[in-house]
Amino acid sequence: MNKQSTMTEPNPRDLYRYSTLAPILPDPTALDEAQVAAYHRDGFLAMEHLLSMEEVETAKAALSDLIYGRVPDYTGVSPEAEYREQWDTMTPEERAHVVRRVIFFVEHEKRLQVLALGQKINGVLERLMGEPCHLIQDMALLKPPFVGREKPWHQDMAYFAWGPPEKIIGVWIALDAATAENGCMHVVPGTHQAGPVPHVHKRDCQLPDERVDVEHDVIVPLAPGGALFFSSLVHHGTPPNNSPQGRWALQFHYAAQSAYTIDRSQHQELYHEDEQYAGCRFRNAK
Ligand SMILES: O=C(O)CCC(=O)C(=O)O
């Protein structure tokens, strides 16, 4: 028996630590120059109360309309992998219990477009990036009770055809209470400073488990309306939801005005191993 076949797959929850809390600002008015510097040092900035409860409820109602098929011509809803084969035969109610991702909706859903393009998010982005930013990706990530799987540790830059990495930024907004139990965000502070790390296909397109500094993982629990702003290079992931509480979140990505699109060879300059392409964006492209 070779060594490989004796190795067991890790339990995804063991690849996270739950003991160290990230610093979280009480609200956006606490954002000052020291916090901007902390964002650049740590690769993330978390704050409660970015959105009001009314905005959270509006976003959830808009997402429900997308998920239940009430928005004509919208096809951006996808399930957890193990439900893909059944998806076409499921009722809207059945689908709603297994949705993992809702993507590219701002052109279809004015209520979500208003949030994504609004001053609450963009005001913070401009403080962090020092220049205006524009939306490059919009999605919602759901972890249904007991069904939501892990999103393994990764760098978002591995997925983006934009550069340079320091000019791309993600905003993750809790629409339900995001907790240790239902799969809130985890980050390893400062990891953006070491640059791109080759990604592999394992449980997803992800950082190799052994390249994650799990001991320095900090957990980012957030109340509904709380937000995490994070660098496209910071290592982050979410464990599975083994709890009875669902977890909905919005995730928008923005590029600064000075950012530009990049092609496969430029992406390979960032993500390569042994001269092979090691990103996620162009893996199947020639
Ligand atoms: O919300 C999640 O579970 C994972 C979000 C994330 O890290 C991503 O999609 O890049």
The ligand as a MOL file (V3000), in Angstrom:
LIG
                    3D

  0  0  0     0  0            999 V3000
M  V30 BEGIN CTAB
M  V30 COUNTS 10 9 0 0 0
M  V30 BEGIN ATOM
M  V30 1 O -18.9920 33.1500 2.2030 0
M  V30 2 C -18.2890 32.1560 2.1270 0
M  V30 3 O -18.6140 31.1060 2.6430 0
M  V30 4 C -16.9680 32.1800 1.3910 0
M  V30 5 C -16.6570 33.4850 0.8170 0
M  V30 6 C -15.3530 33.5250 0.1180 0
M  V30 7 O -14.3430 33.4810 0.7180 0
M  V30 8 C -15.2850 33.6050 -1.3270 0
M  V30 9 O -16.2180 33.2000 -2.0220 0
M  V30 10 O -14.2500 34.1060 -1.8140 0
M  V30 END ATOM
M  V30 BEGIN BOND
M  V30 1 2 1 2
M  V30 2 1 2 3
M  V30 3 1 2 4
M  V30 4 1 4 5
M  V30 5 1 5 6
M  V30 6 2 6 7
M  V30 7 1 6 8
M  V30 8 2 8 9
M  V30 9 1 8 10
M  V30 END BOND
M  V30 END CTAB
M  END
